[in-house]
Amino acid sequence: MNISVVIICKNGSARIAETLASVQGIGKEILLYDSGSTDNSVEIAKSYGAVIASGSWEGYGRNRYKASQLATYDWILMLDTDEVLDEELKEAIIRIDLAAEQWVYNMRYKNFFGTTQMKFGEWGNDSHIRMANRKKVQIDQEIVHEKLFLQPGLHIKTLDGYIKHYTVDDSIDYARKAMEYASLSAAKYKTQGRHATFIKIYFAPAFAFIQNYFFKMGFRDGWKGFVCAGMTAWYTFMKYTKLKELERQSIPVAKNEVHTESVIMPALKAVELN
């Protein structure tokens, strides 16, 4: 099949072998876009026949965009190094009619906290578009929480099967990633001219906890459900606190940290990519 599996990577050796094994036989190319890994991610990828491209880390959206442009084929399956396709999803992808370019493909997720699948809360009922023809879509080049912009006339189809997403290993890993995303989100918001209001700092975290723990029934995931809801609230508090600091200190955001140069037509439909 004329599909390029495109994976962005930086120190992803913990799961990358499982990721690469799960996509064997799907397309004619696996392209790993590496951003300075210091572990053996690149060596593992080469052992699975992946084509290696290298570049600096410029944010999730920017790197995913650059990687997709380097791919040989127009049909792109976009993955991260902690995402593993199950057999049902793999078979569903293989059955796709690539001549039908009007479709983009949504994939459901099973998100894991360590070895536990989180079935409720923020991580439950999760899905993202992960496969599309690059001639029909445009990847937002934001540093974090990037979007996919769809041309008019495209249709979204959810495939059978799941992506197993090994999100965090433990609470310490979770806290580290939450702080990283909080800093990136604050930088993104500053370039967009958004402000850290009193409500955002003090009420948005509480609402995030209530929404994920009670309304989305995160409590049904046990103590890990409480951790997830609490960590999301903390992340929400920290991103707006960091934004307030950036505003008060007038800290400029480096041009190579946040990319807003992608030109988006107003008619395009935006969907969350990650």
N, C-alpha and C positions, 0 to 999 in steps of 0.2 A: 504494500500500500504506500502511496506517495504521501506519507506523513512524517513530519519531523517532531520527535519528542524533544522538547526544549526544557532544560533544567538549569535554574540559576543556583549557584553554590558558593558558600564560603564556610569552610570547615564543617562539612556535612558527613564526615566519615561514619558517624554513629549509625545511620540508617541508609546511606546511599546505595549500598549493595542490594538491600531489599527493594529499594525503589527501582534500580536498574534491572534487577531480575524480573520485576513485575511487568516491565514494558517490553520484554524480549518478544519479538515476533509481531509487534504492532505496526511498526513503520520501517522505512528504509534508512532512517537516520536517527541517532541519538546525539544531541548537541549539548554539551555541558559548558555553561558560561561561568567560569570561575573567577572570583574576585579576591585573589591573594590567599588562598587556603594554605595553612601551615601544617595541616595534617596530611593524611594520604588519600584524600578525596579524589584527586586527579589520577593517581595511580590505580585506584579501584575502578574509576570510570573507564580508563583505557583498557582495563582487563575485560570490560563488557563491550568493547568496540565503540565506545563513544568518541565523537570528534570533540576536541578541546579548543575552546576559545577563551581568551583571558582579557580582563579589563579591570579597572579600578571599581571600587564599590561606590555607586552614585545613588543608591536608593532602590527599593524594590521595583517601582514602576519603571524607572529609567533603565535598570539592568534587564528587566524582563523585555522591555521594548527593544533594546539593543540586541539581545540574544535572539529574539524572533526575527529580526532583520537579517541575521547571519545564517538563518536556517536555509537549507536547500529547497524545501518544499513549502507551498503556500498553506497547506493544512498543518496547523500547529497544535500539539498537545502540550500544555504548559503545566509543569510540576515543580515542586520544591523537593529538597533532598530528604524531607521527613514525611513524604507522601507516598503511599504504597497502594497500587491498584489491586483489588481482589479479582478472582478469576471471572466472576460474573460480569464485572465492568470491562475487563479486558476483552471478553468475547463480544460484548455489546459494541465496543469500539471497532473491533475487527469487522463487524457486520455493517458498519456505516457506509452509505452510498456517497462517495466523495464527489460525485457529479452534481449532487444536490447542494449547491453552494449557499442556498438561502437559509440553511440551518446552522445554528451554533448549539453546542452541547453542554448542558448543565450536568454536574456530577455531585451526587450526595456524599456526605462525609460521615465517617465514624471517628470522632475526636477522642484521643486518649490522654489521660493524665497518668503518667507512668504506664502501668499495665491495665488500668481501668478505663473502660469506655464510658464517656460521659453522655448519658442519654437525655438529659434535661438541661435546663438553664440556657446560658448563652451558647454553649457548645452543642446542644441538642438540635435536631432538625436543621442541620447546617448543609448548605450546598453552594457551589460556585461554578460559573462557566469556566471550563478548562480546555475546551477545544473549539477552534473556529478557523475559518479561512482568513488569513491575514489581509487579503484584498478587500474583505468586507467589514473589517473591524479596525479600531484604533486603540492602542493601549495608552492609557494615561501615563504620563511620566512623573507623577508625584513620588515623593520619597517613601511614603508609606500609605497603606489603605488605598491603593491605586484602583482605578475603574477601567472598565472596558466599554468603549463607545461603539454602538451598533448602528450600521446604516439602516435607513428605512427599508422595510420589506423583509427583514430577517426574522426568523422564528426560533424560539428557544425550545429545545427538547431535552428532557431529563432522562438520562440513560439508566438502565438497570444496573445494580451493583453499587459498590462504594469505593471511595478512596479512604484508606485507613491513614489517619493523620496523627502522628505521634508528636503531639503539640509540645509538651513539656515532660521532663523526666521526674521532677519532684518540685516541692514548693520553693526551694532556693532557685532552681532553674526558672520557675514561673516568675518569681520576683525580679530576677535579672532581665528577663524578656519584657516584663511589664514596664520596667524603668527605661529600657531601650526604646520601646514603642512610645512611651510618654514623651521622651525627649524629641523623637522624630516628629510626632504629631504636633507638638508645640511649635517646632520650627516651621512645619507646614502651615499651621494656622497663622503664624506671624506673617508669612509671605502672602497669605490670602487676605490679610487685613482684619482678621477676627480678633476679638478681645476677650480677656478673662474677666467676666463680670462676677459680681457677688453671687448671683444665682448659680452660675456655672461652677464656681469653686466650692460652694457650700451645699447646694441642693442637688446638683447633677450626680455626684457620687452616691448620695443616699437613694436617689431614684434608681440609679443603675443597680444597686444592691437589691432593692425591693422588686424591681422588674425581673431580675434574673433568678433570685432565690425563691420568690413567692409566685409571681405571675407565670413565670416559665417553669415553675416547679423544680428549681435546682435542688431543693431540700430532698428530693427523691434520690439524688445521687450520694446521699450520706455526707460524711464530713468533707469529702472532696468537693461536693457541690457547694458547701459553705465556703470553702477556700476559693473556689472559682468566682463566686459572687462577690466575696470580699476583695479579691484581687482586682476584679474589674472595677469595683468602686474606688479602690486605691489608685489604679491606673488613671481613672477619670479625674480624680483629685490632683494627681501629680502632673498630668499634662496641662491642666489649666493653671496650676501653681507655677510650673515652668514657664508657661506663656506669660504669666504676670511678671515673672523675673525678667524675661526677655524684653517686655514692654518698659519696665522701670529702668533697666540698664541700657536700653537702646542698643542691644547686642545685634549687630548685623548678621544675617544668615548667609553663610558662604554660598556663592553661586553654584559650586559643585556639590552642595548638599541637598538643595531642593530645586527641582526642575519644573517650571511652569510654562515652558516655551511651546509645548505641543499645541497646535491649532485645532480646536474642536468646533465642528460645525454645530450650530444650535439645534439642527434637526436630528442629530444623532441621539440615540437613547443610551443613557449611562447605566451600567450595572456594576455592582461591586465585584472586583476580580479576586480580591483576597481578604 
